[in-house]
């Protein structure tokens, strides 16, 4: 049973100054991320259990009006269940959902000013593209002329003007996803929920749709809550994101903050690639792109330098990834851009003794155990 107080997680002192070991402390993280009266969506101590399993465990977060907010986490972390609680497809066992300051926890989905875009598109195969987009307006008894006008505007916004007479089977996967998006925004909801909508698309199409989604969201000004397990999607599109692990939010912040200053070992390992090292009893993380392999004789002042051996090399076109086994213990992955390096040049580094370096302010302390809890 909840006491009504919000749990705030304190992971380390803020300040950005290096610790005595040269490691910058992790940022203070408040998973409630309160926006006060400016919140368009507010989740307060949400709990959803399936038997003995807490799929969503005391989740509190605010989302601002017009924000592109992403729920990021691995499979089974609670992000999709949280989205379903917001939509009204599931009811929480505890806590509440607020939209625009109103408690909508007990309302059915059709009574919430929310639309959802699913990964499988859910288009009507027997209807034309135009009729699919108009469907929600027809259910709301909007007159035919207004339906046509608004559906035409929505299709133009998603770059599908002129496709209205086609059937879904005559479209590519990316085009069908655009139709699903047009059908959702044509109703002008307060909130648009997107449940891994790009998961079925190939890489290049998915990357193109990421740019399109962000552009469309900026044009319509609707609050987007986006669910994904893809870190690149989250970092590319989000104004802010919440990282989920085992039903809890473990960090909330802007993409650069979460990537550059992970609050926990889980965040450091899940959001991008991170190197975890322990020196002098302290665990810290440093990203691969922050590390340099030094030229012979180069010992830069003010940087932390360690010796090691190149254990593996992976040439990936634009970059080469090196795995360096450090003499002092542990391994680092180092990424170097291939400005003048061929695949043969890169592979010749395997087995070489090297020195690697990074600046102390590019490392961040990681808590060894679960965060301390402080009642707010």
Secondary structure, 3 states (H helix, E strand, C coil): CCCCCCEEEECCCCCCCECCCCCECCCCCCCCCCCHHHEEEEEEEEEEEECCEEEEEEEEEEEECCCEEEEECCCCCCHHHHHHHHHCCCCCCEEEEEECCEECCCCCHHHCCEEEEECCCCCCCCCEHHHHHHHHHHHCCCCHHHHHHHHHHHHHHCCCCCCCCCEHHHCCHHHHHHHHHHHHHCCCCCEEEEECCCCCCCHHHHHHHHHHHHHHHHHHCCEEEEEECCHHHHHHHCCEEEEEECCEEEEEECHHHHHHCCCCHHHHHHCCCEEEEEECCEEEEEEHHHCEECCCCCCCCCEEEEEEEEEEEEECCCEEEEEEEECCCCEEEEEEECCCCCHHHHHCCCCCEEEEEEEHHHCEECCCCCCEEEEC
